Amino acid sequence: MQQRKEMLTWTDVDQLIDHLLPQFDFVFDGMIMISRGGIVPGGMLAEAMDIQKLLIASVDFPYELEEMQRPRLLAWPNFLMFPEEELLTGERILIMDDVWGSGRTITSVKNRVSAAGGFPYTCVLHFNPYRNLFGTNRPDYFAAITDAFIIYPWEVDRDLSGAMLSDL
């Protein structure tokens, strides 16, 4: 069975950000945007919330091919980029990504912020509880629940002139 796809517009994203804003009940000291999906919505949210300390985390979960030539995801993440501990210690850090699917990426970032002595809070535009690998754990903040594969407007293929290829 093929997974349902949903393509969002910039207006849809604005509405998701508007849905998130009233959920925050205190001020964050900084934000970690997970590359690449969390950068655009993180920037939008940081602007709306006047968060000045913006940091980037890039996480890769390597895999190897099984005998049947299917990828087998390995359990330990490889942090390609992560903020220095002194930027996180004692700070309330909002961790932003576009979607919580399996939850592996954002949970690994959250655990590393905690290990550095920070106070992490997770936030996504979309939470997919059907793919979640962490039982009842879920994002601290999310704008919508979905079972679809979400295509955000910044992920749409564009040609060099800026026109959407699907419009041609």
N, C-alpha and C positions, 0 to 999 in steps of 0.2 A: 504494500500500500504506500502510495506516495504522500509525503507530508504536504499539508496545505501551506501555501505561501501567501504572504500578505505584504504588499508594497505600500509604504507610508509616504506621505507628502511632508513638506516642511511645516505645513499647518498642523498636521497630525502630531509632529514632534513638539511644536510649540504647546499644543494642548496637553501632551504628556508632562512637559516641564511645569505647566500651570497646575497640573494635578499633584505633582510632587511637592511644590513649594509650601503649601499649608501643612504638610506632614512634619516638617522640621520644627522641633520644639526648643532648640538652643542653637547657639552659634558655633560653627566649626572653626578650628584653628588653621586647617588646611585641607586640601583635597588631593588624593591620588587618582589620576585618570589612567585606566588600564588601556594600554595601546593594543589595538588601534580603535576598537569599538567605543571606548569610553571618552575619547578625546573631544569629539564634537558635542555630545550631550553634556559632558563635564564642563566644557567651556561655556556653554549656554547657562548651565546651572550656576557656575561660579560667578558669572556676570550678574545674574539675577540676585544672588545671595551676597555679593560683594566679598567673595573669598579671594584673598590676595596670594596666599601660598599655594601654588599649583605645582604638583609633582607628577612624574610619569613612572609607571611600572610596566615592564614588558615581560611577559611570561610565556614560556614554550613548554609544552608537554611532549617530549620526544616519543617516537614510536618505533617499533621494529616490525618487520613483516613476519607473520606466523608461517608455518609450513604450507598452509592453505592460501598464502599470499593475501591474507587479510591483515590490516594494521592492528597491532596490539599496543594500546596506549600504556606507557610506563607510568608508574605511580608518582615519581618524584619530579617536580617542576624544575625547569631550568630558568632562572631569572636572568634575562638578557640585560635588563636595566631595572634598578631599584634605588629609591632615595637612601641617603646616608642615615644611620640610626639617630644621630643627633637632631635631625630635622623632624623626627617622629616622637621622641621620648617626651612623655607627659602631655602630648598634644591630642586633641580630639580630631581625628582624621576621617573625612568622608571618602570612601572608596567608590569610584564611579565606573560602571561599565554599561554597555548598551543592553545586554540581556544576561540573565542567569539561566543557562541551559542546564548543564550538568552541575554547575556550581564550583567546579574544580579551580578555575582560574581565580575568581574573586575570593574564594575561601583560602587559597594559598597566600594571596596578598594580605588578607585580613590576619592570618596567623603570623605572618612576618612582621606586620605592624605591631601586633600584640607582643611578639618576642622582643621588639625594640623598645618596649615600654610605652607605646602609644595606645590610644583608645579608638579602635576602628569601628566604623559604622558603614555598612554596605548599602549601596543604592544602585538600582538599575531602572531602565525604562520598562523592560518586560521581564516577567518572571514566568518560567515554564516549569510548573510543579511536576509535570509528567516525565521530565528528563532529569530531575534533581537527584543527585547521588547521595545527598546528605540527610536523608530521612525527613524529619520535621523542621530542620534548619531551613531558613529562607532569608531573603534580603531584609535588612532592617527597614528599608524604604523601597517601594516600587510603584510605578504608575499604572501598570496593567498586568493581568494574568493572560497567558496565551498558550496555545498548543501548536501555533503556526510557526513556520520559518519566516522571520521578519526580515524584510529588505528595507533598510533605511535610505533616505534620499541621498546621503553622502556615499552610498555604496553602488548607486546606479552607474552603469558604464556610460562614459561620455567620450565623444570624439574630441579632436583638438580645438574645434570651434566652440565647444561647450554645449552643443545640442545633444540631447539624449539620443543614443543610438536606437532605442526602441521607437522613437518618434519618426525615424527616417523611413 
